[in-house]
Amino acid sequence: MTDYFSFIKSESRSWFSPECAFCFQQKNCISASAFSRDKRKHLLHIRGFREKQTEAMLKGTEMHKDMQTGVPTIDEYGIDRFRSDLRSGKMIMLKEVKCHSRFFGFRGFMDLFGIRFNPHTRRMDVWIMELKTSFRKDHLFQLCAYSKIASDPNFSIIHNGGDLRVYPRTPISLNIHLGMWISRFKKMIKWEYMENGNIVGQWRGYGMALARRARSLRSVHKMGVYNVAEIPACRNCYEKCGFYRSICSKIADVEDGKSKQKYFGRRKMLVNKPRLK
């Protein structure tokens, strides 16, 4: 059974924009969405395998369209208008922002992105919002990756004409605000990631955990022979996963790691204490 699914994989190379051909992070660049996947699923994904669209995925797509209605993309907004409005201190809101950071080697699409610059105080406020149908702890790693991208002084947005450097080259006071809309609970959760250029509280721990997870995911970017059965099953393995039906269910040890998908909140207490008489 351990030889059920193995293959020879070439070296992974990122191709996110034409600039990738000249980037020193081309072999190490990771999509922010990869941090919500475990190592086995990431290997299959970069090898070219894709999950079949499930009902939950289709609902998520519809939810994204509804929440992003009326919000322009960077190309619809216009590069010249973006630069002019940013300098004048206007609030800018964009959807599906294709961005990257060469320093961290991260890339991705932000569901909703807002930015406002105060030219008098040099304060730069950035809002990053993710739209999710349900909540998993892994989603926080994805949000943390987007925050790392936005905290890079050379943070760039990719548009049809090339790369757009967002921040001015002169010093600024950067503040990053995070949000996650969970349609399952009709609830918005908000966090502060950075205040005046300093990462806040718990996000420092997430940043270190993100670096460890990045090293783990990058370990399968190298050229070599990979046996899927030798990579542990995903911690949140569930039967409706497309990879589970086509690949993982045929590997003997997958049952040990299979569990139901976890959502935000608990329906009952973990420990039931007896009542006092």
C-alpha positions, 0 to 999 in steps of 0.5 A: 500500500505504501507504493500506491501513489508515487511520482518523480517531481521536477523543481517547483518554480513560481509563475505569478507575474512576468517579474517572477522570471527575474525573482530570486524567490522563484523556487521558494515562493508560496501562495498565502492560501497554501498555509491553510493546506497541510503538507500532503495536500500542498504536494498534490497541489503544486504537482498539478492535482486539483480538487473537484468543485464541491457544494461548499466551494460553489457556495463560497464562490457565490458568497465572494461575488455577493460580498465584493459587489461594487468594489473594483479591481486595481485595473478597474480603479486605474493606476494613475487614480490609485496613486493620486487618491493615495497621495491626497489621503482618500480611502481606497477599497479594492477586491481580488488584489494580486500581490507579492513580497520578494522579501518573504517569498509570499504571494496571493490574492487578497479578497478585499484590500483597503488603504488610506494615507495621511500625508500630514502625519505620514500614517498609512492604514491598511485593511485586509479582509478575508471572506470565508464560509467557515472558520479553521485555525489554519485560516489565521495563517493565511491571514498572517501571510497576507499581513507579512506581504503588506508589511514589506516596505517593497509591497507590490500589487500586480496589474495588467501593466506590471508591478505597482509599488504601494508605499512611498520610499519615504518613512511612514507609520504603518498600521495593518488591520485584519478582518475575517467575514464568516458567512456560516455565523454571519459574523465579522472578526477583527484584529490589529496586526501592526501598530506604528510599525510594530507587530501586536501581541499574538501575531508575533507567535503566529509569525514564528509558526508561519516561518516553520510551516513555510519551511515544511511546505518548501521542503516538497518544492525540490526535485525528487521522488515523492511517495504520498503515503509517506507524508502524514494525512492532513490534520483536518482530513474529511471525507468530502475532500476531493483528494480523499476520495481519489487518492488518500482513501486508498492509502491504508494509514489515512484512517488514523488522521481522518476527522471531521472538519472543525469550525469556530466555536464549540457546541458543548463544554469539553469537560462536564463537571457534576453539579454541586449538591 
